[in-house]
Amino acid sequence: MAFKRPSLPELMNRADQDILSRLKGSQAALAMRTTKAVSASMGGLVHGLYGYLQWLEKQLFPESCDDENLHLHSAGVPRRSASYATGVVGFEGSDGSVVITGTAMREGQIEYVTTAEAVIAGGVATAPVRAVASGAAADQAPGVQLRLVSPIAGVTAQAVVDAEGIRGGADLETFESWRDRIMLRRARVPRGGAAGDWEEWALQVPGVTRAWEDPLGMGPSSVVLRIMADDASDGPLPSAQLLQAVIDHIEAQRNVQAQVYVVAPDTEPFIPQLIVMPNTEEARSAAAQALQDLVESEGEPGGTLLISRVRSAISLAPGVEDYDLQWPTANVAHGVGVLPIWGGVQWIVV
C-alpha cells in the first residue's frame, strides 16, 4: 500500500492529542491553549520534513528530479553543448591582398572570424568563418553581407556569405530534451552499432532534434540515418554542416564497418481540412497546435499517421466542443524516407 503523506491539520492534531494524553485530569484542561500553540508549531515543522523527504524521493529518478539535479543521472548521456555556426564568405579586392586568419566581421551584434588565410586572386577570394559566440542566433542566410570590423588594405569592407550560408549554430540543449535522451539510454543499452545506436549517436550532436535509422536502407552493410533540425533558424531540414557533423560524430563512436548515409528525409506537408465549433480564434489555435504536436511527435519517415490519433488530438484540444474533419478521412501513409511535416490547417468556410 502506498504511503500517504499526512496533511498539516492531521499532524497538528496528532501532536496536540499526544501532548494531552501525557497530562492528567485538570492539567490537560488547563493546558489546552498551550498545547494548541505547541502542536501547531510541531505540526508545521514535521510537515516541512515530510515535504523535504518527498522532494528527496523525486531526486532519485531522472523522470521526476529537478532540472539542476539531472546531471546526477546522466552517466553516458552528456548534455548537448551549444555549437558554433560555420560557413564560407567571399571577399573582393585587389589581387595579392591578404585576409589573415582571425579577421573579424560583424552582422549586427554577431561577430565572426576567419579560420584560414585567404589571398585575393582574380579580384575575389573565399575564406571559412566561424561565429565567435555559440548559438543558433549566429546562423546566416546566403547572400548576407558581413562588415569588416577593421579595414584591410586592398579588400572591400564587406564579405558576402556563400550559397551554403553560415549554419550549424545550436543553443545549449534544453533540460526536457536531455531528460528524454537519458530515459532512452536507460531503456536501451548501446551495443556499438546495433539497432538504435545510430539514432542515439545522431541525437548527441548539437542541433539534431529528431533522428531515424533505416538498417540496410541502401543495401547490405548499410545504414541510412535521417535527421531533422527543428530548432534551427533554417530548419526543420538539416544544413549541410549539420549532416557532416553527424557523420563525423558517428565515425568517432562506431566499431562496426557499415556504410553510413546521413541525409535529410523527403518531406510531405500535412494540411488537414477542418471545421471546429465554436469557430473562434482560440478554438482554431488550440486545434492547430494539437495537430502540429501530433505530427512532430508521431510522424516518422515511411510511417503512418493514424486517423484515430488525428481525431483524438482535435477532440482533446482546449475549447473545442465539436468538429468536422473533412481531410484526412483515413490513415495517412507515407512512402519510404518520406516524413510528414506540419503545413497548417486549411479552415473550411461554412
N, C-alpha and C positions, 0 to 999 in steps of 0.2 A: 504494500500500500504506500502510495506516495506521501511524502511529508508535507503537511500544510503549515505554512508559516502563520503563527498566531498574530492577530491584529493588535494594534496598540491598546484599545479598550480591554481586550481579553487579558493582556499582560498586566495592565494596571489593576484589574480586578483580582487576578491571581495573587499579585503582591499584597494587595490590601487584605484579602482573606487569609493569607499566610501570616501576616502580622497579627491580625485579630485573633487567630487561632492560638497564638502564643501568650495572649493576655487573658486573665481570668475575670469573670464576672463584671463588676463595676469598672474595673480598669479598662476593659475593652470599650465600654460605653463612653467613658471619659476621654479615651484616646482617639475617638472616632475621627475628629477633624485632623489630628496629627497624622494618623495613618493614611488618610486620603492624600495628603501632601507628599508623604514619603513614598507611597505606592505609585503616585503619578510620576515622580522622579525616577524611581527604579524601573517602571514600565517603559519610560522613554529611552533609558539607557539600554535596556535589553532589546528593545525594538530596533535600535540602531545597530546592535551587534548582529541580530538576525539579518538585517539588511546587508551588512558587510559580508557575512557568510554566504548569502545568496549571490552577491557580486563575485566573490571568490570562486564560487561554483561555475559561473559563466565564463570565467577566465581560463578554465581547464579545457575548453573546447574551441576550436577555430571558428565554428559556425556561430558562436554566441559571444566570444570575447570582444572587448573594446578594441577599437582600431589601433590604439597605441601599444597594445599587447599582442598584436597579430604576429609580430616577428618571432615570438616565443614558439610558434607552431610552424614556422616557415622553413625548417631544415630541408635543403634541397630545392626550395622554390623561392629564390631571391626575388625581391620586388623589382619590377622593371624600372630602370632608371630613365631619366629624361635623356633624349638623344639630340644631337646637333644636326641641323639641316645642312646639306651639302649640295653642290652643283657646279656648273661651269658658267663663266661670264666671258663676254668678248670685249676687247679693248680696241680702240682706233688711235692712230698717231703716226709719227714719223718713223721710218724704218731704222732699226738699231736701238730704239728707245727700249728701256728695260723696266718691267714691272716686277719688283723684287718680291720674294716670299714675305708674307706678313703685311702686305699693303692693305690698308683699312679702307672700307667703303661703308656707306650708310644708306638705308631707306627708312626715313622717319627716325624712330628711336632705335632701330635694329641695326646692329653693326656686323660686318662680315670681314674676313681677312683671306687673302690668297694663301694657298698651301703649297704652291710651287711657283717658280720663277717663269716669267713669260717675256719673250722678246718680239717686238713689233717687226713683222716681215710682210711686205706687200700691203702695208697700211693697217694690218689687223693682227691680233694675237688673242689667244684664249688662255684662261688660267682657271684651275679648280679653286673653289672658295668654300669656306665653312663659316657658319654663324658663330659669333663669339659666345653668345648665351644659348643654352639648350632650350628646347620647347617648340611646340607646333607653330607658335606665332612667327617664327623666322622663315617659314616656307614662303616662297615667292613664285609667281606665275611666269611663264616665258615672256620675254619682251620687257620686263620691268627694268627700269634704269636705276642703277646704284651710283651714288655720287661719291667720288674720292674724298676722303677726309683731309688729305694733304695733297696738293698738286704735284704732278710728276712731269718733269721736263720732256716735251715731245709727245705726251699722251693726253688725250682728251679727258675732260673731267668726269665723264660718265662711262660706266661699264654696263653692258646690256646682258641680262640673263638669257641663256641659250634656250633652245627648243624643249629641253628636258625639264627646265625650271630648277629652282632650288627646293629640294624636297628632303624628306626623311626626318624632319624635326618632330619630336614627340614629347609630351608632358610626362611628368612622373606618374606612374601607374596609380590609379585610384585604389583605395582600400577594398572597394567592392569587387573589382576585377581580381585583385591579389587574393582575396579570400576565396573566390571561385576556383582559382588555379590551385590553391592549397588543398581544397576539398577534392579536386580532381586527382591530385597526386595521392591523396590518402585512399581514394577509391581504386587506383590502379598503379602498381609499382612499375617504373620504367625498366625495360629489358634490353636497352642498347640498339633498338631498331625494330622492335616488334610492333604489332598493330597498336596504334595510339601514341607511340613515342614521337612520331614525326609531327603530329598535330601539337603535342605538348612543347616540343622544341620550337616550333614556329611561334607559339604564343609567348615564349620567353623573350622574343625580340621586341624592343620598344616600337610602338606604332601598330603592331598587329593586334587586332581585336577579335577576329574570328579565323578559324582555320579548319580545313577538312582534308583528310588524306584519302587517296584512292590507290590502294595497292594494285600493282600490275596494270595501272591505268594506261601505260604506254607499252605494254607487253611484258614478257618475263623479266624478272630482276629490275623492275622499275617501280617508282612511287611518284605519283602526281600529287603535289601539295598545292591546294588552292587557298589563298588568304584574302582577307579584307582589312581595310584600314578605315573604319567608320568614323574615328575621331580626327582624322587628318583634314587639313584645310581644303585639300583637293580630293578628299575621299568621296565615296567609300572604297573605290578601287585603289589598290596599292600602286605606289610610284615605282619606277624602275630602280631607284635607290633602295627602297624597302625590299623589293624582290631579291636584290643582290645581297642585302644584309641578312635575309633569312637563309639564303644559300650558304653564305659564309659561316653563319652560326651552326647550321646543321653539319657542315663539313668538319667542324671542330668537335662535335658531340658524338657522331655516329661511329660504330665499329663494324658495320656491315657494308658490303660493296654493292649496294643498289644504285641504279641510275636515278637521280632525283631531279624532278622538274618542279620548280616553284613558279606558279602562274596565277594570274587573276582569273576568277571564274567568268564565264559568259553570263550576262545578266538579262533578265526579262522583267519589266515593270509589272507590279501587281496593282491594278487600278480597279477596285471594286465599285460597282454601281449601286447606290444605296439611297434610301429614304429613311429618316428617323423621325420619331414622334416622341416629344414635341419637336417641331422643326425649328429649333433655336440654335444660336451660335454655340452656346455652351454644350448642348447635346451633340452637335456635329463635331465639335472639337474633341469631346471625350471619346466618341466612337472612332474617330480617325486615329487618335493616339493609341487606343486599344488595338486597332488593326495593325498599326505600324509596329507596335511592340511585338505582336504575334509574328509578323513577317520577319523581323530581325532576330527573334529568339528561336523560331522553329523552322525558318527557311534554310535549306541546305542544297548544294549543287546536286542535281539529279533527284531531288526529293519530291515529296507531295505535300501540298498544303491541304489539310483535311477540311471539308466544308463544315463539319461539326465544330471544329475549333474556331473557324471564322465566325459562325453564328454565335457561339458561346462568348467570344470576345465582344461582339456588338451588344448582346443582351446584358452583359455584366458591366458595361460602361456606365459610369455615374450619370444619372439624369435621363438615360434612355428608357422610355416606357414601352415603346414598341418600334418595329422597324420593318422595312420591306427590302430584302436583298435581291436585286434583280440580276446581279452577276457578282461572283460565280454562283452557279446553281448546283455544282457538283465538285468533287475533289479536283484540285488543280495540280496536274503532274508536270514535271519539268524534265527536259532531256539531260543526257549525260553532261556534266560540267556546267549546267545552266542554273543560276541562282536567282530566286525571286528577290527583287528589291522594291522598296516602297515607292509607289508612283503617285500617291494621293488618291482621294476619293472623288469619284465623279458623282456629284449630287444630282439626283433626279428631281426635276421640277414637276410638281403636280398642280 
